[in-house]
Protein backbone atom coordinates (compact mmCIF):
# COMPACT_ATOMS: atom_id res chain seq x y z
CA UNK A 1 0.00 0.00 0.00
CA UNK A 2 2.89 2.35 0.73
CA UNK A 3 3.80 2.25 -2.99
CA UNK A 4 0.61 4.16 -3.79
CA UNK A 5 1.61 7.14 -1.61
CA UNK A 6 4.21 8.56 -4.07
CA UNK A 7 1.73 8.04 -6.92
CA UNK A 8 -0.97 10.00 -5.08
CA UNK A 9 1.56 12.72 -4.19
CA UNK A 10 2.62 13.05 -7.83
CA UNK A 11 -1.01 13.30 -8.98
CA UNK A 12 -1.70 16.00 -6.38
CA UNK A 13 1.45 17.89 -7.43
CA UNK A 14 0.51 17.78 -11.11
CA UNK A 15 -2.96 19.06 -10.21
CA UNK A 16 -1.41 22.34 -9.14
CA UNK A 17 -1.91 21.89 -5.39
CA UNK A 18 0.58 23.80 -3.25
CA UNK A 19 3.65 21.76 -2.35
CA UNK A 20 3.11 22.06 1.40
CA UNK A 21 -0.34 20.47 1.09
CA UNK A 22 1.05 17.74 -1.16
CA UNK A 23 3.70 16.88 1.42
CA UNK A 24 1.23 17.03 4.30
CA UNK A 25 -1.35 14.91 2.50
CA UNK A 26 1.29 12.35 1.50
CA UNK A 27 2.48 12.20 5.11
CA UNK A 28 -0.98 11.43 6.43
CA UNK A 29 -1.48 8.73 3.79
CA UNK A 30 1.94 7.29 4.66
CA UNK A 31 0.93 7.07 8.35
CA UNK A 32 -2.10 5.02 7.32
CA UNK A 33 -0.20 2.88 4.81
CA UNK A 34 2.48 1.95 7.38
CA UNK A 35 -0.11 1.11 10.07
CA UNK A 36 0.92 4.11 12.17
CA UNK A 37 -2.43 5.89 12.05
CA UNK A 38 -2.74 5.69 15.84
CA UNK A 39 0.12 8.19 16.08
CA UNK A 40 -1.76 10.83 14.08
CA UNK A 41 -3.36 12.01 17.33
CA UNK A 42 -0.06 13.45 18.55
CA UNK A 43 0.86 14.96 15.18
CA UNK A 44 -0.32 18.51 16.15
CA UNK A 45 2.04 18.43 19.12
CA UNK A 46 4.93 17.33 16.87
CA UNK A 47 4.15 20.04 14.34
CA UNK A 48 4.01 22.75 17.00
CA UNK A 49 7.30 21.61 18.52
CA UNK A 50 9.01 22.09 15.15
CA UNK A 51 7.87 25.69 14.75
CA UNK A 52 8.13 26.63 18.44
CA UNK A 53 11.82 27.42 18.00
CA UNK A 54 13.25 30.71 19.21
CA UNK A 55 15.70 30.99 16.30
CA UNK A 56 12.81 30.96 13.82
CA UNK A 57 11.51 34.23 15.27
CA UNK A 58 14.41 36.00 13.59
CA UNK A 59 13.45 34.80 10.12
CA UNK A 60 10.36 37.01 9.47
CA UNK A 61 12.21 40.05 10.84
CA UNK A 62 15.25 39.51 8.62
CA UNK A 63 12.93 38.99 5.65
CA UNK A 64 11.18 42.27 6.49
CA UNK A 65 14.50 44.13 6.88
CA UNK A 66 15.60 42.86 3.47
CA UNK A 67 12.29 43.82 1.86
CA UNK A 68 12.48 47.34 3.30
CA UNK A 69 16.10 47.80 2.24
CA UNK A 70 15.40 46.54 -1.28
CA UNK A 71 12.51 49.02 -1.58
CA UNK A 72 14.35 51.86 0.13
CA UNK A 73 16.50 53.13 -2.73
CA UNK A 74 19.79 51.59 -1.64
CA UNK A 75 20.50 49.82 -4.93
CA UNK A 76 21.99 52.88 -6.60
CA UNK A 77 24.15 53.68 -3.55
CA UNK A 78 25.66 50.18 -3.44
CA UNK A 79 26.23 50.05 -7.20
CA UNK A 80 27.98 53.43 -7.07
CA UNK A 81 30.20 52.27 -4.22
CA UNK A 82 31.13 49.10 -6.10
CA UNK A 83 31.84 51.14 -9.20
CA UNK A 84 34.09 53.51 -7.26
CA UNK A 85 36.05 50.55 -5.85
CA UNK A 86 36.48 48.22 -8.85
CA UNK A 87 34.93 49.94 -11.86
CA UNK A 88 38.26 51.14 -13.23
CA UNK A 89 39.46 47.53 -13.75
CA UNK A 90 39.05 45.79 -17.09
CA UNK A 91 35.61 44.20 -17.15
CA UNK A 92 34.75 46.67 -14.42
CA UNK A 93 30.98 46.36 -14.51
CA UNK A 94 31.23 42.58 -14.16
CA UNK A 95 33.33 43.10 -11.03
CA UNK A 96 30.79 45.69 -9.87
CA UNK A 97 28.04 43.11 -10.34
CA UNK A 98 29.78 40.60 -8.06
CA UNK A 99 30.81 43.16 -5.44
CA UNK A 100 27.31 44.64 -5.32
CA UNK A 101 25.97 41.14 -4.67
CA UNK A 102 28.35 40.89 -1.70
CA UNK A 103 27.00 44.16 -0.31
CA UNK A 104 23.43 43.06 -0.98
CA UNK A 105 24.14 39.75 0.75
CA UNK A 106 24.67 41.58 4.02
CA UNK A 107 21.28 43.23 3.66
CA UNK A 108 18.68 40.89 2.24
CA UNK A 109 20.06 37.36 2.56
CA UNK A 110 17.93 36.38 -0.44
CA UNK A 111 19.38 35.26 -3.76
CA UNK A 112 16.12 35.76 -5.64
CA UNK A 113 15.67 39.31 -4.31
CA UNK A 114 19.27 40.19 -5.22
CA UNK A 115 18.97 38.77 -8.73
CA UNK A 116 15.74 40.69 -9.34
CA UNK A 117 17.18 43.99 -8.10
CA UNK A 118 20.41 43.77 -10.12
CA UNK A 119 18.62 42.52 -13.24
CA UNK A 120 16.54 45.69 -13.18
CA UNK A 121 19.41 48.09 -12.57
CA UNK A 122 22.85 46.76 -13.47
CA UNK A 123 22.14 44.53 -16.47
CA UNK A 124 20.89 47.47 -18.61
CA UNK A 125 24.03 49.43 -17.71
CA UNK A 126 26.25 46.52 -18.72
CA UNK A 127 24.53 46.08 -22.10
CA UNK A 128 24.82 49.81 -22.84
CA UNK A 129 28.56 49.59 -22.27
CA UNK A 130 29.23 46.68 -24.64
CA UNK A 131 28.49 43.53 -22.67
CA UNK A 132 26.23 40.95 -24.27
CA UNK A 133 22.83 40.69 -22.65
CA UNK A 134 23.33 36.95 -22.12
CA UNK A 135 26.65 37.40 -20.29
CA UNK A 136 25.33 40.26 -18.15
CA UNK A 137 22.35 38.13 -17.17
CA UNK A 138 24.48 35.07 -16.47
CA UNK A 139 26.91 36.80 -14.12
CA UNK A 140 23.99 38.50 -12.35
CA UNK A 141 22.34 35.15 -11.65
CA UNK A 142 25.64 33.51 -10.68
CA UNK A 143 26.65 36.23 -8.21
CA UNK A 144 23.21 36.37 -6.60
CA UNK A 145 23.75 33.11 -4.70
CA UNK A 146 26.33 34.90 -2.54
CA UNK A 147 23.29 36.35 -0.75
CA UNK A 148 22.19 33.26 1.19
CA UNK A 149 25.77 32.44 2.27
CA UNK A 150 26.96 35.76 3.71
CA UNK A 151 25.04 36.73 6.89
CA UNK A 152 22.28 37.49 7.60
CA UNK A 153 21.02 34.41 5.80
CA UNK A 154 17.45 33.09 5.96
CA UNK A 155 18.68 29.65 4.87
CA UNK A 156 21.21 29.44 7.70
CA UNK A 157 18.58 30.45 10.26
CA UNK A 158 16.33 27.71 8.89
CA UNK A 159 19.11 25.12 9.09
CA UNK A 160 20.02 26.25 12.60
CA UNK A 161 16.43 25.77 13.73
CA UNK A 162 16.21 22.32 12.12
CA UNK A 163 19.47 21.03 13.59
CA UNK A 164 19.51 23.02 16.85
CA UNK A 165 22.77 24.65 15.75
CA UNK A 166 23.99 28.09 16.81
CA UNK A 167 22.82 30.70 14.31
CA UNK A 168 25.67 32.97 15.41
CA UNK A 169 28.21 30.27 14.55
CA UNK A 170 26.55 29.69 11.19
CA UNK A 171 26.60 33.42 10.41
CA UNK A 172 30.31 33.61 11.19
CA UNK A 173 30.99 30.44 9.20
CA UNK A 174 29.34 31.90 6.10
CA UNK A 175 31.62 34.93 5.81
CA UNK A 176 34.78 33.33 4.40
CA UNK A 177 32.98 30.93 1.99
CA UNK A 178 30.90 33.85 0.69
CA UNK A 179 33.99 35.99 0.11
CA UNK A 180 35.80 33.01 -1.44
CA UNK A 181 32.93 32.55 -3.89
CA UNK A 182 32.99 36.27 -4.73
CA UNK A 183 36.76 36.12 -5.36
CA UNK A 184 36.34 33.12 -7.66
CA UNK A 185 33.59 34.88 -9.63
CA UNK A 186 35.70 38.03 -9.97
CA UNK A 187 38.59 35.90 -11.28
CA UNK A 188 36.32 34.22 -13.85
CA UNK A 189 34.93 37.61 -14.90
CA UNK A 190 38.49 38.86 -15.33
CA UNK A 191 39.17 35.93 -17.68
CA UNK A 192 36.06 36.73 -19.73
CA UNK A 193 37.02 40.42 -19.75
CA UNK A 194 40.41 39.50 -21.22
CA UNK A 195 38.94 37.05 -23.76
CA UNK A 196 35.97 39.19 -24.83
CA UNK A 197 37.72 42.56 -24.39
CA UNK A 198 35.14 43.89 -21.94
CA UNK A 199 35.60 47.57 -21.13
CA UNK A 200 36.30 49.25 -17.84
CA UNK A 201 34.17 52.12 -16.57
CA UNK A 202 35.18 55.40 -18.22
CA UNK A 203 36.65 57.98 -15.84
CA UNK A 204 33.82 60.53 -16.39
CA UNK A 205 31.31 57.84 -15.29
CA UNK A 206 33.24 56.98 -12.14
CA UNK A 207 31.60 58.30 -8.96
CA UNK A 208 33.97 60.01 -6.48
CA UNK A 209 35.09 57.52 -3.84
CA UNK A 210 34.80 59.47 -0.59
CA UNK A 211 31.33 61.03 -1.11
CA UNK A 212 30.06 57.70 -2.44
CA UNK A 213 31.42 55.86 0.58
CA UNK A 214 29.80 58.35 2.97
CA UNK A 215 26.46 58.02 1.23
CA UNK A 216 26.69 54.22 1.45
CA UNK A 217 27.22 54.16 5.22
CA UNK A 218 23.52 53.65 6.19
CA UNK A 219 23.31 50.63 3.88
CA UNK A 220 26.68 49.18 4.92
CA UNK A 221 25.93 49.66 8.61
CA UNK A 222 23.22 46.99 8.60
CA UNK A 223 25.44 43.87 8.34
CA UNK A 224 27.96 45.44 10.72
CA UNK A 225 25.29 46.09 13.33
CA UNK A 226 23.75 42.64 12.91
CA UNK A 227 26.93 40.57 13.00
CA UNK A 228 28.79 42.78 15.46
CA UNK A 229 25.90 42.82 17.92
CA UNK A 230 25.45 39.05 17.75
CA UNK A 231 29.14 38.12 17.96
CA UNK A 232 29.88 40.53 20.81
CA UNK A 233 26.96 39.15 22.75
CA UNK A 234 24.96 42.37 22.81
CA UNK A 235 22.01 40.85 20.94
CA UNK A 236 20.50 37.50 20.11
CA UNK A 237 19.86 36.85 16.39
CA UNK A 238 16.17 37.66 16.97
CA UNK A 239 16.98 40.96 18.68
CA UNK A 240 19.48 41.75 15.93
CA UNK A 241 16.75 41.11 13.35
CA UNK A 242 14.46 43.60 15.12
CA UNK A 243 17.26 46.18 15.15
CA UNK A 244 17.82 45.47 11.45
CA UNK A 245 14.21 46.44 10.72
CA UNK A 246 14.71 49.77 12.50
CA UNK A 247 17.96 50.41 10.60
CA UNK A 248 16.22 49.50 7.34
CA UNK A 249 13.50 52.05 8.04
CA UNK A 250 16.14 54.71 8.77
CA UNK A 251 18.07 53.84 5.60
CA UNK A 252 14.88 54.06 3.57
CA UNK A 253 14.22 57.52 5.02
CA UNK A 254 17.84 58.57 4.32
CA UNK A 255 17.71 57.46 0.67
CA UNK A 256 14.19 58.88 0.28
CA UNK A 257 12.95 55.74 -1.43
CA UNK A 258 10.77 54.18 1.25
CA UNK A 259 7.17 55.31 0.93
CA UNK A 260 4.16 54.19 2.95
CA UNK A 261 3.02 51.98 0.06
CA UNK A 262 6.51 50.42 -0.16
CA UNK A 263 6.41 49.61 3.56
CA UNK A 264 2.99 48.02 3.14
CA UNK A 265 4.23 45.96 0.19
CA UNK A 266 7.22 44.86 2.25
CA UNK A 267 4.96 43.75 5.11
CA UNK A 268 2.70 41.84 2.73
CA UNK A 269 5.65 40.14 1.05
CA UNK A 270 7.14 39.25 4.44
CA UNK A 271 3.87 37.71 5.62
CA UNK A 272 3.60 35.67 2.43
CA UNK A 273 7.19 34.38 2.51
CA UNK A 274 7.15 33.66 6.24
CA UNK A 275 3.81 31.89 6.01
CA UNK A 276 4.97 29.73 3.12
CA UNK A 277 8.13 28.70 5.00
CA UNK A 278 6.28 27.90 8.22
CA UNK A 279 3.61 25.83 6.49
CA UNK A 280 6.33 23.84 4.75
CA UNK A 281 7.94 23.19 8.15
CA UNK A 282 4.58 21.97 9.45
CA UNK A 283 4.07 19.62 6.51
CA UNK A 284 7.59 18.22 6.57
CA UNK A 285 7.51 17.75 10.35
CA UNK A 286 4.73 15.18 9.78
CA UNK A 287 7.03 13.21 7.48
CA UNK A 288 9.88 13.64 9.95
CA UNK A 289 7.78 12.18 12.75
CA UNK A 290 6.92 9.17 10.58
CA UNK A 291 10.59 8.76 9.70
CA UNK A 292 11.45 8.67 13.40
CA UNK A 293 8.74 6.07 14.06
CA UNK A 294 10.02 3.92 11.20
CA UNK A 295 13.64 4.51 12.31
CA UNK A 296 14.68 5.77 8.88
CA UNK A 297 17.85 7.60 10.06
CA UNK A 298 19.07 4.35 11.65
CA UNK A 299 18.25 2.44 8.47
CA UNK A 300 20.18 4.98 6.37
CA UNK A 301 23.12 4.76 8.76
CA UNK A 302 23.13 0.97 8.50
CA UNK A 303 23.01 1.18 4.70
CA UNK A 304 25.95 3.61 4.65
CA UNK A 305 27.92 1.26 6.90
CA UNK A 306 27.12 -1.74 4.71
CA UNK A 307 28.29 0.14 1.63
CA UNK A 308 31.59 0.89 3.33
CA UNK A 309 31.30 4.65 2.87
CA UNK A 310 33.64 6.59 5.13
CA UNK A 311 33.05 10.19 6.24
CA UNK A 312 34.40 11.67 3.00
CA UNK A 313 32.55 9.16 0.80
CA UNK A 314 29.26 9.83 2.56
CA UNK A 315 29.82 13.59 2.38
CA UNK A 316 30.31 13.34 -1.39
CA UNK A 317 27.17 11.18 -1.74
CA UNK A 318 25.24 13.62 0.46
CA UNK A 319 26.26 16.55 -1.74
CA UNK A 320 25.29 14.72 -4.94
CA UNK A 321 21.83 14.12 -3.45
CA UNK A 322 21.51 17.76 -2.39
CA UNK A 323 22.65 19.11 -5.77
CA UNK A 324 19.96 17.04 -7.49
CA UNK A 325 17.38 18.13 -4.91
CA UNK A 326 18.38 21.79 -5.33
CA UNK A 327 17.67 21.57 -9.06
CA UNK A 328 14.03 20.62 -8.54
CA UNK A 329 12.99 21.76 -5.05
CA UNK A 330 12.81 25.09 -3.25
CA UNK A 331 15.59 25.44 -0.70
CA UNK A 332 13.33 25.42 2.42
CA UNK A 333 11.58 22.28 1.14
CA UNK A 334 14.86 20.50 0.36
CA UNK A 335 16.32 21.45 3.75
CA UNK A 336 13.23 20.39 5.68
CA UNK A 337 12.88 17.11 3.78
CA UNK A 338 16.48 15.93 3.61
CA UNK A 339 18.42 17.43 6.52
CA UNK A 340 16.60 15.59 9.36
CA UNK A 341 17.04 12.27 7.51
CA UNK A 342 20.55 12.54 6.09
CA UNK A 343 22.46 15.00 8.27
CA UNK A 344 22.48 12.90 11.48
CA UNK A 345 24.50 10.19 9.70
CA UNK A 346 27.17 12.75 8.73
CA UNK A 347 27.25 14.08 12.29
CA UNK A 348 27.63 10.54 13.65
CA UNK A 349 30.67 10.15 11.38
CA UNK A 350 32.30 13.21 12.93
CA UNK A 351 31.15 16.11 10.74
CA UNK A 352 30.83 19.46 12.47
CA UNK A 353 27.21 20.67 12.36
CA UNK A 354 28.29 24.23 11.52
CA UNK A 355 30.51 23.13 8.64
CA UNK A 356 27.80 20.76 7.42
CA UNK A 357 25.25 23.59 7.44
CA UNK A 358 27.47 25.81 5.30
CA UNK A 359 28.24 23.01 2.83
CA UNK A 360 24.61 21.94 2.40
CA UNK A 361 23.31 25.52 2.17
CA UNK A 362 26.00 26.42 -0.39
CA UNK A 363 25.11 23.25 -2.28
CA UNK A 364 21.39 24.06 -2.46
CA UNK A 365 22.13 27.62 -3.55
CA UNK A 366 23.88 26.24 -6.64
CA UNK A 367 20.50 24.72 -7.49
CA UNK A 368 19.07 28.24 -7.74
CA UNK A 369 21.06 28.75 -10.94
CA UNK A 370 20.74 25.20 -12.28
CA UNK A 371 18.01 24.01 -14.66
CA UNK A 372 15.31 22.77 -14.82
CA UNK A 373 13.82 24.91 -12.03
CA UNK A 374 16.58 27.30 -10.97
CA UNK A 375 14.76 30.12 -9.16
CA UNK A 376 17.33 32.82 -9.91
CA UNK A 377 17.54 31.74 -13.56
CA UNK A 378 13.77 32.10 -13.87
CA UNK A 379 13.79 35.57 -12.29
CA UNK A 380 16.72 36.90 -14.34
CA UNK A 381 15.28 35.43 -17.54
CA UNK A 382 11.90 37.04 -16.86
CA UNK A 383 13.36 40.46 -16.00
CA UNK A 384 15.96 40.70 -18.78
CA UNK A 385 14.05 38.87 -21.50
CA UNK A 386 16.86 36.38 -22.22
CA UNK A 387 15.59 32.95 -23.27
CA UNK A 388 15.72 30.63 -20.26
CA UNK A 389 17.69 27.85 -21.96
CA UNK A 390 20.09 30.32 -23.57
CA UNK A 391 20.77 31.70 -20.10
CA UNK A 392 21.11 28.17 -18.70
CA UNK A 393 23.83 27.37 -21.25
CA UNK A 394 25.66 30.63 -20.59
CA UNK A 395 25.78 30.02 -16.86
CA UNK A 396 27.37 26.55 -17.07
CA UNK A 397 30.98 27.84 -16.53
CA UNK A 398 29.81 29.73 -13.44
CA UNK A 399 28.06 26.63 -12.07
CA UNK A 400 31.19 24.51 -12.61
CA UNK A 401 33.26 27.15 -10.80
CA UNK A 402 30.85 27.14 -7.86
CA UNK A 403 30.94 23.35 -7.68
CA UNK A 404 34.76 23.62 -7.51
CA UNK A 405 34.42 26.08 -4.59
CA UNK A 406 31.99 23.65 -2.93
CA UNK A 407 34.53 20.83 -3.31
CA UNK A 408 37.13 23.08 -1.68
CA UNK A 409 34.81 23.71 1.27
CA UNK A 410 34.22 19.96 1.67
CA UNK A 411 37.93 19.14 1.51
CA UNK A 412 39.00 21.90 3.90
CA UNK A 413 36.45 22.43 6.69
CA UNK A 414 38.65 25.08 8.29
CA UNK A 415 37.62 27.51 5.55
CA UNK A 416 34.21 27.76 7.18
CA UNK A 417 35.14 26.83 10.77
CA UNK A 418 38.07 29.20 11.36
CA UNK A 419 35.97 32.22 12.38
CA UNK A 420 33.46 30.31 14.59
CA UNK A 421 36.37 28.54 16.31
CA UNK A 422 38.11 31.85 16.89
CA UNK A 423 35.03 32.95 18.87
CA UNK A 424 34.62 29.59 20.60
CA UNK A 425 31.44 28.69 18.71
CA UNK A 426 32.48 25.53 16.84
CA UNK A 427 34.35 22.32 17.57
CA UNK A 428 37.92 21.60 16.65
C-alpha positions in Angstrom: 0.0 0.0 0.0 2.9 2.3 0.7 3.8 2.2 -3.0 0.6 4.2 -3.8 1.6 7.1 -1.6 4.2 8.6 -4.1 1.7 8.0 -6.9 -1.0 10.0 -5.1 1.6 12.7 -4.2 2.6 13.0 -7.8 -1.0 13.3 -9.0 -1.7 16.0 -6.4 1.4 17.9 -7.4 0.5 17.8 -11.1 -3.0 19.1 -10.2 -1.4 22.3 -9.1 -1.9 21.9 -5.4 0.6 23.8 -3.2 3.7 21.8 -2.4 3.1 22.1 1.4 -0.3 20.5 1.1 1.0 17.7 -1.2 3.7 16.9 1.4 1.2 17.0 4.3 -1.3 14.9 2.5 1.3 12.3 1.5 2.5 12.2 5.1 -1.0 11.4 6.4 -1.5 8.7 3.8 1.9 7.3 4.7 0.9 7.1 8.3 -2.1 5.0 7.3 -0.2 2.9 4.8 2.5 1.9 7.4 -0.1 1.1 10.1 0.9 4.1 12.2 -2.4 5.9 12.1 -2.7 5.7 15.8 0.1 8.2 16.1 -1.8 10.8 14.1 -3.4 12.0 17.3 -0.1 13.5 18.6 0.9 15.0 15.2 -0.3 18.5 16.2 2.0 18.4 19.1 4.9 17.3 16.9 4.2 20.0 14.3 4.0 22.7 17.0 7.3 21.6 18.5 9.0 22.1 15.1 7.9 25.7 14.7 8.1 26.6 18.4 11.8 27.4 18.0 13.2 30.7 19.2 15.7 31.0 16.3 12.8 31.0 13.8 11.5 34.2 15.3 14.4 36.0 13.6 13.4 34.8 10.1 10.4 37.0 9.5 12.2 40.1 10.8 15.3 39.5 8.6 12.9 39.0 5.6 11.2 42.3 6.5 14.5 44.1 6.9 15.6 42.9 3.5 12.3 43.8 1.9 12.5 47.3 3.3 16.1 47.8 2.2 15.4 46.5 -1.3 12.5 49.0 -1.6 14.3 51.9 0.1 16.5 53.1 -2.7 19.8 51.6 -1.6 20.5 49.8 -4.9 22.0 52.9 -6.6 24.1 53.7 -3.6 25.7 50.2 -3.4 26.2 50.0 -7.2 28.0 53.4 -7.1 30.2 52.3 -4.2 31.1 49.1 -6.1 31.8 51.1 -9.2 34.1 53.5 -7.3 36.1 50.6 -5.9 36.5 48.2 -8.9 34.9 49.9 -11.9 38.3 51.1 -13.2 39.5 47.5 -13.7 39.0 45.8 -17.1 35.6 44.2 -17.1 34.7 46.7 -14.4 31.0 46.4 -14.5 31.2 42.6 -14.2 33.3 43.1 -11.0 30.8 45.7 -9.9 28.0 43.1 -10.3 29.8 40.6 -8.1 30.8 43.2 -5.4 27.3 44.6 -5.3 26.0 41.1 -4.7 28.4 40.9 -1.7 27.0 44.2 -0.3 23.4 43.1 -1.0 24.1 39.7 0.8 24.7 41.6 4.0 21.3 43.2 3.7 18.7 40.9 2.2 20.1 37.4 2.6 17.9 36.4 -0.4 19.4 35.3 -3.8 16.1 35.8 -5.6 15.7 39.3 -4.3 19.3 40.2 -5.2 19.0 38.8 -8.7 15.7 40.7 -9.3 17.2 44.0 -8.1 20.4 43.8 -10.1 18.6 42.5 -13.2 16.5 45.7 -13.2 19.4 48.1 -12.6 22.9 46.8 -13.5 22.1 44.5 -16.5 20.9 47.5 -18.6 24.0 49.4 -17.7 26.2 46.5 -18.7 24.5 46.1 -22.1 24.8 49.8 -22.8 28.6 49.6 -22.3 29.2 46.7 -24.6 28.5 43.5 -22.7 26.2 41.0 -24.3 22.8 40.7 -22.7 23.3 37.0 -22.1 26.6 37.4 -20.3 25.3 40.3 -18.1 22.3 38.1 -17.2 24.5 35.1 -16.5 26.9 36.8 -14.1 24.0 38.5 -12.3 22.3 35.1 -11.7 25.6 33.5 -10.7 26.7 36.2 -8.2 23.2 36.4 -6.6 23.8 33.1 -4.7 26.3 34.9 -2.5 23.3 36.4 -0.8 22.2 33.3 1.2 25.8 32.4 2.3 27.0 35.8 3.7 25.0 36.7 6.9 22.3 37.5 7.6 21.0 34.4 5.8 17.5 33.1 6.0 18.7 29.7 4.9 21.2 29.4 7.7 18.6 30.5 10.3 16.3 27.7 8.9 19.1 25.1 9.1 20.0 26.2 12.6 16.4 25.8 13.7 16.2 22.3 12.1 19.5 21.0 13.6 19.5 23.0 16.9 22.8 24.7 15.8 24.0 28.1 16.8 22.8 30.7 14.3 25.7 33.0 15.4 28.2 30.3 14.6 26.5 29.7 11.2 26.6 33.4 10.4 30.3 33.6 11.2 31.0 30.4 9.2 29.3 31.9 6.1 31.6 34.9 5.8 34.8 33.3 4.4 33.0 30.9 2.0 30.9 33.9 0.7 34.0 36.0 0.1 35.8 33.0 -1.4 32.9 32.6 -3.9 33.0 36.3 -4.7 36.8 36.1 -5.4 36.3 33.1 -7.7 33.6 34.9 -9.6 35.7 38.0 -10.0 38.6 35.9 -11.3 36.3 34.2 -13.9 34.9 37.6 -14.9 38.5 38.9 -15.3 39.2 35.9 -17.7 36.1 36.7 -19.7 37.0 40.4 -19.7 40.4 39.5 -21.2 38.9 37.1 -23.8 36.0 39.2 -24.8 37.7 42.6 -24.4 35.1 43.9 -21.9 35.6 47.6 -21.1 36.3 49.2 -17.8 34.2 52.1 -16.6 35.2 55.4 -18.2 36.7 58.0 -15.8 33.8 60.5 -16.4 31.3 57.8 -15.3 33.2 57.0 -12.1 31.6 58.3 -9.0 34.0 60.0 -6.5 35.1 57.5 -3.8 34.8 59.5 -0.6 31.3 61.0 -1.1 30.1 57.7 -2.4 31.4 55.9 0.6 29.8 58.3 3.0 26.5 58.0 1.2 26.7 54.2 1.5 27.2 54.2 5.2 23.5 53.6 6.2 23.3 50.6 3.9 26.7 49.2 4.9 25.9 49.7 8.6 23.2 47.0 8.6 25.4 43.9 8.3 28.0 45.4 10.7 25.3 46.1 13.3 23.8 42.6 12.9 26.9 40.6 13.0 28.8 42.8 15.5 25.9 42.8 17.9 25.5 39.0 17.8 29.1 38.1 18.0 29.9 40.5 20.8 27.0 39.1 22.8 25.0 42.4 22.8 22.0 40.9 20.9 20.5 37.5 20.1 19.9 36.9 16.4 16.2 37.7 17.0 17.0 41.0 18.7 19.5 41.8 15.9 16.7 41.1 13.4 14.5 43.6 15.1 17.3 46.2 15.2 17.8 45.5 11.5 14.2 46.4 10.7 14.7 49.8 12.5 18.0 50.4 10.6 16.2 49.5 7.3 13.5 52.1 8.0 16.1 54.7 8.8 18.1 53.8 5.6 14.9 54.1 3.6 14.2 57.5 5.0 17.8 58.6 4.3 17.7 57.5 0.7 14.2 58.9 0.3 13.0 55.7 -1.4 10.8 54.2 1.3 7.2 55.3 0.9 4.2 54.2 2.9 3.0 52.0 0.1 6.5 50.4 -0.2 6.4 49.6 3.6 3.0 48.0 3.1 4.2 46.0 0.2 7.2 44.9 2.2 5.0 43.8 5.1 2.7 41.8 2.7 5.7 40.1 1.1 7.1 39.2 4.4 3.9 37.7 5.6 3.6 35.7 2.4 7.2 34.4 2.5 7.1 33.7 6.2 3.8 31.9 6.0 5.0 29.7 3.1 8.1 28.7 5.0 6.3 27.9 8.2 3.6 25.8 6.5 6.3 23.8 4.8 7.9 23.2 8.1 4.6 22.0 9.4 4.1 19.6 6.5 7.6 18.2 6.6 7.5 17.7 10.3 4.7 15.2 9.8 7.0 13.2 7.5 9.9 13.6 9.9 7.8 12.2 12.7 6.9 9.2 10.6 10.6 8.8 9.7 11.4 8.7 13.4 8.7 6.1 14.1 10.0 3.9 11.2 13.6 4.5 12.3 14.7 5.8 8.9 17.9 7.6 10.1 19.1 4.4 11.7 18.3 2.4 8.5 20.2 5.0 6.4 23.1 4.8 8.8 23.1 1.0 8.5 23.0 1.2 4.7 26.0 3.6 4.7 27.9 1.3 6.9 27.1 -1.7 4.7 28.3 0.1 1.6 31.6 0.9 3.3 31.3 4.7 2.9 33.6 6.6 5.1 33.0 10.2 6.2 34.4 11.7 3.0 32.6 9.2 0.8 29.3 9.8 2.6 29.8 13.6 2.4 30.3 13.3 -1.4 27.2 11.2 -1.7 25.2 13.6 0.5 26.3 16.6 -1.7 25.3 14.7 -4.9 21.8 14.1 -3.5 21.5 17.8 -2.4 22.6 19.1 -5.8 20.0 17.0 -7.5 17.4 18.1 -4.9 18.4 21.8 -5.3 17.7 21.6 -9.1 14.0 20.6 -8.5 13.0 21.8 -5.0 12.8 25.1 -3.3 15.6 25.4 -0.7 13.3 25.4 2.4 11.6 22.3 1.1 14.9 20.5 0.4 16.3 21.4 3.8 13.2 20.4 5.7 12.9 17.1 3.8 16.5 15.9 3.6 18.4 17.4 6.5 16.6 15.6 9.4 17.0 12.3 7.5 20.6 12.5 6.1 22.5 15.0 8.3 22.5 12.9 11.5 24.5 10.2 9.7 27.2 12.7 8.7 27.2 14.1 12.3 27.6 10.5 13.7 30.7 10.1 11.4 32.3 13.2 12.9 31.1 16.1 10.7 30.8 19.5 12.5 27.2 20.7 12.4 28.3 24.2 11.5 30.5 23.1 8.6 27.8 20.8 7.4 25.3 23.6 7.4 27.5 25.8 5.3 28.2 23.0 2.8 24.6 21.9 2.4 23.3 25.5 2.2 26.0 26.4 -0.4 25.1 23.3 -2.3 21.4 24.1 -2.5 22.1 27.6 -3.5 23.9 26.2 -6.6 20.5 24.7 -7.5 19.1 28.2 -7.7 21.1 28.8 -10.9 20.7 25.2 -12.3 18.0 24.0 -14.7 15.3 22.8 -14.8 13.8 24.9 -12.0 16.6 27.3 -11.0 14.8 30.1 -9.2 17.3 32.8 -9.9 17.5 31.7 -13.6 13.8 32.1 -13.9 13.8 35.6 -12.3 16.7 36.9 -14.3 15.3 35.4 -17.5 11.9 37.0 -16.9 13.4 40.5 -16.0 16.0 40.7 -18.8 14.1 38.9 -21.5 16.9 36.4 -22.2 15.6 33.0 -23.3 15.7 30.6 -20.3 17.7 27.9 -22.0 20.1 30.3 -23.6 20.8 31.7 -20.1 21.1 28.2 -18.7 23.8 27.4 -21.3 25.7 30.6 -20.6 25.8 30.0 -16.9 27.4 26.6 -17.1 31.0 27.8 -16.5 29.8 29.7 -13.4 28.1 26.6 -12.1 31.2 24.5 -12.6 33.3 27.1 -10.8 30.8 27.1 -7.9 30.9 23.3 -7.7 34.8 23.6 -7.5 34.4 26.1 -4.6 32.0 23.7 -2.9 34.5 20.8 -3.3 37.1 23.1 -1.7 34.8 23.7 1.3 34.2 20.0 1.7 37.9 19.1 1.5 39.0 21.9 3.9 36.4 22.4 6.7 38.6 25.1 8.3 37.6 27.5 5.6 34.2 27.8 7.2 35.1 26.8 10.8 38.1 29.2 11.4 36.0 32.2 12.4 33.5 30.3 14.6 36.4 28.5 16.3 38.1 31.9 16.9 35.0 32.9 18.9 34.6 29.6 20.6 31.4 28.7 18.7 32.5 25.5 16.8 34.4 22.3 17.6 37.9 21.6 16.7 
